[in-house]
Amino acid sequence: MQEAIKKADVLIEALPYIKKFHKKIVVIKYGGSILGEEKIRKGVLEDIVFLNFMGLKPVLVHGGGPNISDRMRSTGKKTEFVDGMRVTDEETLRVVEEELCELNKTIVKEIAEMDVKAVGLNGKEDSLVQVEKKKAKIDLGFVGNVVAINTEPILKELKADRIPVIVPMGVGKDKKVYNVNADEVAAHVAVALEAEKFVLLTNIKGIMRNPEDPGSFLSTLSIEEAKGLIKEKVISVGMIPKVKACCDALKGAVKKTHMIDARIPHGILLEIFTDTGIGTEIIK
């Protein structure tokens, strides 16, 4: 009986959030090594399906860096990174798109197995993700910066109660296809859709003032505080693009951003539907 009462308490705690976020768009970015772990992936997708059943409108943008790197190694082709960006020639671009599309099919299939409709959208099609060639200290090849998002294909799927699952590729005015950072694509999609929330899934608990001290966990940060931690080098290299993506989303119409450890079972639900949450939220 006590266990049943506890479950009822959890549902009552979630009720105001379910009401508040009903029909609101939530953009979720999921990638890295945690995307390749089947048990974690299925837990994350369960949460996304739950959001859909609760009347929210989830949009998923996924990466696939480790899969791409594994494929490159298997073919004997060297992978080169500059400031965290993959140098992308024509052969690499082909591998990137093949691996991302394969992952996309897997995600769409697994969501469908949970009795919710999902649809894969490739950013290069319908001018969904419009880019320009990225400028850097060396030529990165086919790597792009997002300049605009065509929301029409995404909104069409949301209206039909389907979960859009977006491949982070883009197309330029030159009609060429470009590889684009998934965090950047997700942040721009969130801004273009005026999302209620932008959720970045990671493989760490969130932001800590001291990574060696669990007690230094920061549950809430403002944009200015986040920028300060980057300057102080408290936020490490791998987290900088993610934190910047959150800040960029907040400069648009996004209400709140969250960084969540995807390894925590049902972390998305705990962050959105409970009073305390479990990750780091970055706010305006």
Backbone hydrogen bonds in HBPLUS format (Angstrom, degrees):
<---DONOR---> <-ACCEPTOR-->    atom                        ^
c    i                          cat <-CA-CA->   ^        H-A-AA   ^      H-
h    n   atom  resd res      DA  || num        DHA   H-A  angle D-A-AA Bond
n    s   type  num  typ     dist DA aas  dist angle  dist       angle   num
A0005-ILE N   A0001-MET O   2.97 MM   4  6.32 152.4  2.05 150.5 158.5     1
A0006-LYS N   A0002-GLN O   2.97 MM   4  6.25 153.8  2.04 146.9 153.6     2
A0007-LYS N   A0003-GLU O   3.11 MM   4  6.41 154.2  2.18 145.1 151.5     3
A0008-ALA N   A0004-ALA O   3.03 MM   4  6.32 151.5  2.11 143.8 151.6     4
A0009-ASP N   A0005-ILE O   2.90 MM   4  6.21 150.6  1.99 147.6 155.9     5
A0010-VAL N   A0006-LYS O   3.05 MM   4  6.38 150.7  2.13 146.5 153.7     6
A0011-LEU N   A0007-LYS O   3.14 MM   4  6.48 156.1  2.20 146.3 152.0     7
A0012-ILE N   A0008-ALA O   2.96 MM   4  6.25 154.4  2.03 149.7 156.9     8
A0013-GLU N   A0009-ASP O   2.92 MM   4  6.14 154.2  1.98 147.3 154.3     9
A0014-ALA N   A0010-VAL O   3.03 MM   4  6.28 146.5  2.15 142.8 151.9    10
A0015-LEU N   A0011-LEU O   3.07 MM   4  6.22 131.2  2.32 139.7 151.9    11
A0015-LEU N   A0012-ILE O   3.26 MM   3  5.16 134.6  2.48  93.3 105.1    12
A0017-TYR N   A0014-ALA O   3.03 MM   3  5.46 123.4  2.37 112.2 126.5    13
A0018-ILE N   A0014-ALA O   2.96 MM   4  6.18 154.3  2.03 156.6 164.8    14
A0019-LYS N   A0015-LEU O   2.99 MM   4  6.25 161.5  2.02 157.6 161.9    15
A0020-LYS N   A0016-PRO O   2.91 MM   4  6.02 157.1  1.96 139.3 146.2    16
A0021-PHE N   A0017-TYR O   2.93 MM   4  5.98 158.1  1.98 148.9 153.1    17
A0024-LYS N   A0021-PHE O   2.96 MM   3  5.16 160.8  1.99 131.3 130.3    18
A0023-LYS N   A0055-GLY O   2.66 MM  32  5.46 154.2  1.72 128.4 137.8    19
A0057-LYS N   A0024-LYS O   2.90 MM  33  5.82 158.5  1.94 154.4 148.9    20
A0196-GLU N   A0025-ILE O   2.83 MM 171  5.63 141.6  1.98 146.9 157.9    21
A0026-VAL N   A0057-LYS O   3.05 MM  31  6.03 158.5  2.10 127.7 131.3    22
A0059-VAL N   A0026-VAL O   2.86 MM  33  6.17 150.6  1.95 156.6 157.0    23
A0027-VAL N   A0197-LYS O   3.00 MM 170  6.35 160.3  2.04 160.6 156.4    24
A0199-VAL N   A0027-VAL O   2.80 MM 172  6.19 165.8  1.82 162.1 167.1    25
A0028-ILE N   A0059-VAL O   2.77 MM  31  6.09 168.0  1.79 170.4 174.1    26
A0061-VAL N   A0028-ILE O   2.84 MM  33  6.18 165.2  1.86 164.7 168.6    27
A0029-LYS N   A0199-VAL O   2.81 MM 170  6.25 162.3  1.84 167.5 173.3    28
A0201-LEU N   A0029-LYS O   3.02 MM 172  6.14 170.5  2.03 166.2 168.9    29
A0030-TYR N   A0061-VAL O   2.96 MM  31  6.39 155.8  2.02 155.5 163.2    30
A0063-GLY N   A0030-TYR O   3.01 MM  33  6.42 145.4  2.13 132.7 140.4    31
A0035-LEU N   A0032-GLY O   3.12 MM   3  5.72 155.3  2.19 113.6 120.7    32
A0036-GLY N   A0033-SER O   3.08 MM   3  5.46 139.8  2.25 106.2 116.7    33
A0041-ARG N   A0037-GLU O   2.85 MM   4  6.00 169.1  1.87 163.5 167.1    34
A0042-LYS N   A0038-GLU O   2.91 MM   4  6.05 163.9  1.93 153.1 156.6    35
A0043-GLY N   A0039-LYS O   3.18 MM   4  6.37 150.6  2.27 139.9 147.6    36
A0044-VAL N   A0040-ILE O   2.94 MM   4  6.25 158.8  1.98 156.1 161.7    37
A0045-LEU N   A0041-ARG O   2.89 MM   4  6.14 164.6  1.91 155.0 159.3    38
A0046-GLU N   A0042-LYS O   2.92 MM   4  6.06 145.1  2.04 139.0 148.3    39
A0047-ASP N   A0043-GLY O   3.16 MM   4  6.48 152.7  2.24 143.3 149.5    40
A0048-ILE N   A0044-VAL O   3.04 MM   4  6.43 155.0  2.10 148.7 155.8    41
A0049-VAL N   A0045-LEU O   2.89 MM   4  6.10 156.9  1.95 148.7 154.7    42
A0050-PHE N   A0046-GLU O   2.86 MM   4  6.09 151.7  1.94 145.7 154.1    43
A0051-LEU N   A0047-ASP O   2.93 MM   4  6.28 154.8  1.99 149.3 155.4    44
A0052-ASN N   A0048-ILE O   3.16 MM   4  6.46 153.5  2.23 141.9 148.6    45
A0053-PHE N   A0049-VAL O   2.96 MM   4  6.34 157.4  2.02 151.6 157.3    46
A0054-MET N   A0050-PHE O   2.91 MM   4  6.14 141.0  2.06 148.3 159.6    47
A0056-LEU N   A0051-LEU O   2.99 MM   5  5.34 151.4  2.07 161.9 153.2    48
A0055-GLY N   A0052-ASN O   3.08 MM   3  5.33 160.4  2.12 108.3 113.1    49
A0060-LEU N   A0164-PRO O   2.94 MM 104  6.19 167.1  1.96 174.0 169.9    50
A0166-ILE N   A0060-LEU O   2.74 MM 106  6.17 164.0  1.77 160.8 164.0    51
A0062-HIS N   A0166-ILE O   3.30 MM 104  6.45 165.5  2.32 163.8 163.7    52
A0068-ILE N   A0064-GLY O   3.06 MM   4  6.32 158.9  2.10 157.6 164.4    53
A0069-SER N   A0065-GLY O   2.90 MM   4  6.16 162.8  1.93 158.3 163.2    54
A0070-ASP N   A0066-PRO O   2.89 MM   4  6.07 158.8  1.94 149.0 154.6    55
A0071-ARG N   A0067-ASN O   3.01 MM   4  6.21 159.0  2.05 145.8 151.3    56
A0072-MET N   A0068-ILE O   2.92 MM   4  6.17 156.8  1.97 150.5 157.2    57
A0073-ARG N   A0069-SER O   2.93 MM   4  6.18 159.0  1.98 149.5 154.8    58
A0074-SER N   A0070-ASP O   2.97 MM   4  6.22 154.2  2.04 146.7 153.9    59
A0075-THR N   A0071-ARG O   3.17 MM   4  6.45 135.2  2.38 141.1 151.9    60
A0075-THR N   A0072-MET O   3.18 MM   3  5.30 133.5  2.41  96.4 108.7    61
A0077-LYS N   A0072-MET O   2.99 MM   5  5.25 139.7  2.16 160.3 153.3    62
A0076-GLY N   A0073-ARG O   2.99 MM   3  4.97 151.5  2.07 100.3 109.4    63
A0087-VAL N   A0080-GLU O   2.82 MM   7  5.60 174.6  1.82 163.7 165.6    64
A0082-VAL N   A0085-MET O   2.84 MM   3  5.18 155.8  1.90 143.8 149.1    65
A0085-MET N   A0082-VAL O   2.95 MM   3  5.18 162.0  1.99 111.2 117.0    66
A0088-THR N   A0140-LEU O   2.82 MM  52  6.08 163.4  1.85 161.4 155.6    67
A0142-PHE N   A0088-THR O   2.72 MM  54  5.22 161.6  1.75 156.8 153.2    68
A0093-LEU N   A0089-ASP O   2.84 MM   4  6.03 158.7  1.89 156.2 162.8    69
A0094-ARG N   A0090-GLU O   3.10 MM   4  6.35 151.6  2.18 144.2 150.7    70
A0095-VAL N   A0091-GLU O   3.14 MM   4  6.49 158.2  2.19 147.5 152.9    71
A0096-VAL N   A0092-THR O   2.81 MM   4  6.06 164.6  1.84 158.4 162.8    72
A0097-GLU N   A0093-LEU O   2.99 MM   4  6.18 168.1  2.01 151.0 153.3    73
A0098-GLU N   A0094-ARG O   2.99 MM   4  6.16 162.7  2.02 149.2 154.4    74
A0099-GLU N   A0095-VAL O   2.94 MM   4  6.09 169.3  1.95 157.5 160.0    75
A0100-LEU N   A0096-VAL O   2.96 MM   4  6.08 164.0  1.99 152.1 157.1    76
A0101-CYS N   A0097-GLU O   2.91 MM   4  5.95 160.1  1.95 147.9 153.6    77
A0102-GLU N   A0098-GLU O   2.99 MM   4  6.13 148.7  2.09 142.1 150.7    78
A0103-LEU N   A0099-GLU O   3.01 MM   4  6.25 159.9  2.05 148.4 153.4    79
A0104-ASN N   A0100-LEU O   2.89 MM   4  6.07 153.1  1.96 143.5 151.8    80
A0105-LYS N   A0101-CYS O   3.00 MM   4  6.25 155.6  2.06 144.2 149.1    81
A0106-THR N   A0102-GLU O   3.15 MM   4  6.44 156.0  2.21 144.5 150.7    82
A0107-ILE N   A0103-LEU O   2.95 MM   4  6.26 163.2  1.98 157.6 161.1    83
A0108-VAL N   A0104-ASN O   2.96 MM   4  6.16 171.4  1.96 156.7 159.0    84
A0109-LYS N   A0105-LYS O   2.93 MM   4  6.02 159.0  1.98 147.0 153.2    85
A0110-GLU N   A0106-THR O   2.92 MM   4  6.14 159.3  1.97 149.9 155.6    86
A0111-ILE N   A0107-ILE O   2.96 MM   4  6.20 153.1  2.03 152.4 159.5    87
A0112-ALA N   A0108-VAL O   2.99 MM   4  6.17 158.4  2.03 144.8 151.2    88
A0113-GLU N   A0109-LYS O   2.99 MM   4  6.29 140.5  2.15 143.0 153.7    89
A0114-MET N   A0111-ILE O   2.89 MM   3  5.29 153.4  1.96 109.4 118.3    90
A0115-ASP N   A0112-ALA O   2.99 MM   3  5.25 146.5  2.11 117.5 116.7    91
A0163-ILE N   A0117-LYS O   2.90 MM  46  6.36 158.9  1.94 138.3 142.1    92
A0119-VAL N   A0163-ILE O   2.98 MM  44  6.20 156.9  2.03 146.9 147.2    93
A0165-VAL N   A0119-VAL O   2.89 MM  46  5.97 156.4  1.94 158.2 156.0    94
A0121-LEU N   A0165-VAL O   2.85 MM  44  5.92 162.5  1.88 146.0 147.2    95
A0167-VAL N   A0121-LEU O   2.82 MM  46  6.18 160.9  1.86 158.0 163.2    96
A0125-GLU N   A0122-ASN O   2.90 MM   3  5.64 163.4  1.93 127.1 132.2    97
A0123-GLY N   A0167-VAL O   3.04 MM  44  5.65 153.8  2.11 142.0 149.7    98
A0129-VAL N   A0123-GLY O   2.86 MM   6  4.81 161.7  1.90 144.9 139.0    99
A0128-LEU N   A0125-GLU O   3.02 MM   3  5.97 156.9  2.07 126.7 130.3   100
A0150-ASN N   A0128-LEU O   2.82 MM  22  4.52 159.5  1.86 128.1 135.1   101
A0171-VAL N   A0129-VAL O   2.99 MM  42  6.46 156.1  2.05 164.1 169.6   102
A0130-GLN N   A0148-ALA O   2.90 MM  18  5.11 164.7  1.92 157.7 158.3   103
A0147-VAL N   A0130-GLN O   2.76 MM  17  5.72 178.0  1.76 154.5 153.8   104
A0148-ALA N   A0130-GLN O   3.26 MM  18  5.11 154.3  2.33 138.2 136.0   105
A0131-VAL N   A0171-VAL O   3.01 MM  40  5.70 163.4  2.04 129.7 133.4   106
A0132-GLU N   A0145-ASN O   2.94 MM  13  5.41 144.8  2.07 144.7 155.8   107
A0145-ASN N   A0132-GLU O   2.80 MM  13  5.41 160.2  1.84 160.9 166.2   108
A0134-LYS N   A0143-VAL O   2.78 MM   9  5.68 173.7  1.78 151.2 149.1   109
A0143-VAL N   A0141-GLY O   2.98 MM   2  5.74 137.8  2.16 101.5  90.0   110
A0179-ASN N   A0142-PHE O   2.87 MM  37  6.03 179.3  1.87 144.5 144.3   111
A0144-GLY N   A0179-ASN O   2.94 MM  35  6.03 160.3  1.98 148.8 153.3   112
A0154-ILE N   A0151-THR O   3.04 MM   3  5.32 118.2  2.44 106.3 121.9   113
A0155-LEU N   A0151-THR O   2.87 MM   4  6.04 171.7  1.87 170.9 173.5   114
A0156-LYS N   A0152-GLU O   2.97 MM   4  6.05 151.8  2.05 150.5 158.2   115
A0157-GLU N   A0153-PRO O   3.34 MM   4  6.54 154.2  2.41 137.1 142.0   116
A0158-LEU N   A0154-ILE O   3.01 MM   4  6.34 160.3  2.05 153.1 159.1   117
A0159-LYS N   A0155-LEU O   2.90 MM   4  6.01 156.8  1.95 146.6 152.6   118
A0160-ALA N   A0156-LYS O   3.25 MM   4  6.48 138.3  2.43 134.2 144.6   119
A0160-ALA N   A0157-GLU O   3.10 MM   3  5.07 125.6  2.41  93.5 107.6   120
A0162-ARG N   A0157-GLU O   2.88 MM   5  5.16 162.5  1.91 149.0 149.0   121
A0161-ASP N   A0158-LEU O   2.93 MM   3  4.93 155.7  1.99 108.5 111.7   122
A0169-MET N   A0167-VAL O   2.83 MM   2  5.82 136.7  2.02 109.9  96.4   123
A0170-GLY N   A0178-TYR O   2.95 MM   8  5.10 153.0  2.02 146.5 149.9   124
A0178-TYR N   A0170-GLY O   2.79 MM   8  5.10 159.3  1.83 144.9 147.0   125
A0172-GLY N   A0176-LYS O   3.00 MM   4  5.57 158.4  2.05 155.2 162.1   126
A0175-LYS N   A0172-GLY O   2.89 MM   3  5.19 156.1  1.94 114.5 117.5   127
A0185-VAL N   A0181-ASN O   3.04 MM   4  6.39 160.5  2.08 153.3 159.0   128
A0186-ALA N   A0182-ALA O   2.91 MM   4  6.04 168.3  1.92 150.6 154.0   129
A0187-ALA N   A0183-ASP O   2.99 MM   4  6.20 160.3  2.03 148.5 153.5   130
A0188-HIS N   A0184-GLU O   3.06 MM   4  6.28 163.5  2.09 151.6 155.7   131
A0189-VAL N   A0185-VAL O   2.87 MM   4  6.10 155.2  1.93 153.8 161.5   132
A0190-ALA N   A0186-ALA O   2.92 MM   4  6.14 159.6  1.96 149.6 154.9   133
A0191-VAL N   A0187-ALA O   3.04 MM   4  6.31 156.7  2.09 147.1 152.9   134
A0192-ALA N   A0188-HIS O   2.90 MM   4  6.06 167.7  1.92 150.3 154.0   135
A0193-LEU N   A0189-VAL O   2.94 MM   4  6.07 150.2  2.03 149.1 156.6   136
A0195-ALA N   A0190-ALA O   2.95 MM   5  5.10 173.2  1.96 153.7 155.7   137
A0194-GLU N   A0191-VAL O   3.02 MM   3  4.95 152.6  2.10 101.3 109.9   138
A0256-LYS N   A0196-GLU O   3.34 MM  60  6.69 141.2  2.50 140.8 151.6   139
A0198-PHE N   A0256-LYS O   3.07 MM  58  6.53 146.0  2.19 147.9 157.0   140
A0258-HIS N   A0198-PHE O   2.86 MM  60  6.31 152.4  1.94 158.0 161.8   141
A0200-LEU N   A0258-HIS O   2.78 MM  58  6.09 172.4  1.78 167.1 168.6   142
A0260-ILE N   A0200-LEU O   2.96 MM  60  6.31 161.0  1.99 157.2 163.0   143
A0202-THR N   A0260-ILE O   2.78 MM  58  5.95 164.0  1.80 163.5 165.4   144
A0262-ALA N   A0202-THR O   2.92 MM  60  5.81 164.2  1.95 155.7 157.8   145
A0218-LEU N   A0207-ILE O   2.89 MM  11  5.72 166.3  1.90 170.5 166.8   146
A0209-ARG N   A0216-SER O   3.09 MM   7  5.29 168.2  2.10 130.9 131.6   147
A0213-ASP N   A0210-ASN O   2.82 MM   3  5.36 162.4  1.86 123.0 129.1   148
A0216-SER N   A0213-ASP O   2.92 MM   3  5.56 167.5  1.94 123.2 126.9   149
A0281-GLU N   A0219-SER O   2.83 MM  62  6.10 167.4  1.85 140.3 141.1   150
A0221-LEU N   A0281-GLU O   2.86 MM  60  6.31 149.8  1.95 159.6 167.1   151
A0283-ILE N   A0221-LEU O   2.81 MM  62  6.26 158.9  1.85 160.1 166.3   152
A0226-ALA N   A0222-SER O   2.94 MM   4  6.17 157.7  1.99 151.8 157.9   153
A0227-LYS N   A0223-ILE O   2.94 MM   4  6.23 160.8  1.98 153.8 158.6   154
A0228-GLY N   A0224-GLU O   2.97 MM   4  6.17 152.2  2.05 143.9 151.8   155
A0229-LEU N   A0225-GLU O   3.00 MM   4  6.31 148.8  2.10 145.5 153.2   156
A0230-ILE N   A0226-ALA O   3.09 MM   4  6.43 143.0  2.23 144.7 154.8   157
A0231-LYS N   A0227-LYS O   3.04 MM   4  6.38 158.9  2.09 149.3 154.5   158
A0232-GLU N   A0228-GLY O   2.93 MM   4  6.19 149.2  2.03 144.1 153.0   159
A0234-VAL N   A0229-LEU O   2.86 MM   5  5.13 142.7  2.00 160.1 163.9   160
A0235-ILE N   A0229-LEU O   3.29 MM   6  5.75 161.2  2.33 118.5 120.4   161
A0233-LYS N   A0230-ILE O   2.97 MM   3  4.93 153.4  2.05 101.5 109.6   162
A0239-MET N   A0236-SER O   3.01 MM   3  5.46 134.4  2.23 110.1 122.7   163
A0240-ILE N   A0236-SER O   3.10 MM   4  6.27 131.7  2.34 150.9 164.8   164
A0240-ILE N   A0237-VAL O   3.24 MM   3  5.35 140.2  2.41 100.3 111.0   165
A0242-LYS N   A0239-MET O   3.07 MM   3  5.26 118.2  2.47 102.0 117.5   166
A0243-VAL N   A0239-MET O   2.92 MM   4  6.17 164.0  1.94 164.3 169.0   167
A0244-LYS N   A0240-ILE O   2.87 MM   4  6.02 163.8  1.90 157.0 162.0   168
A0245-ALA N   A0241-PRO O   2.90 MM   4  6.00 145.2  2.02 135.4 144.9   169
A0246-CYS N   A0242-LYS O   3.03 MM   4  6.37 152.1  2.11 144.9 151.8   170
A0247-CYS N   A0243-VAL O   2.96 MM   4  6.29 160.1  2.00 150.5 155.8   171
A0248-ASP N   A0244-LYS O   2.82 MM   4  6.03 158.9  1.86 150.0 155.9   172
A0249-ALA N   A0245-ALA O   2.98 MM   4  6.17 153.2  2.05 143.7 150.8   173
A0250-LEU N   A0246-CYS O   3.04 MM   4  6.33 153.8  2.11 148.0 154.8   174
A0251-LYS N   A0247-CYS O   3.07 MM   4  6.35 138.0  2.25 143.1 154.1   175
A0252-GLY N   A0249-ALA O   3.09 MM   3  5.36 145.3  2.21 101.9 112.2   176
A0257-THR N   A0282-ILE O   3.21 MM  25  5.28 158.2  2.26 154.6 158.0   177
A0282-ILE N   A0257-THR O   2.93 MM  25  5.28 151.3  2.01 130.0 139.5   178
A0259-MET N   A0280-THR O   2.78 MM  21  5.21 156.9  1.83 152.8 160.9   179
A0280-THR N   A0259-MET O   3.01 MM  21  5.21 152.6  2.08 151.5 153.3   180
A0264-ILE N   A0261-ASP O   3.17 MM   3  5.87 165.0  2.19 118.5 122.8   181
A0267-GLY N   A0264-ILE O   3.01 MM   3  5.21 129.4  2.27 151.6 138.6   182
A0270-LEU N   A0266-HIS O   3.05 MM   4  6.35 160.8  2.08 153.0 159.0   183
A0271-GLU N   A0267-GLY O   2.97 MM   4  6.09 149.5  2.06 144.9 152.6   184
A0272-ILE N   A0268-ILE O   3.00 MM   4  6.18 159.5  2.04 150.4 155.7   185
A0273-PHE N   A0269-LEU O   2.80 MM   4  5.53 163.4  1.82 149.9 155.4   186
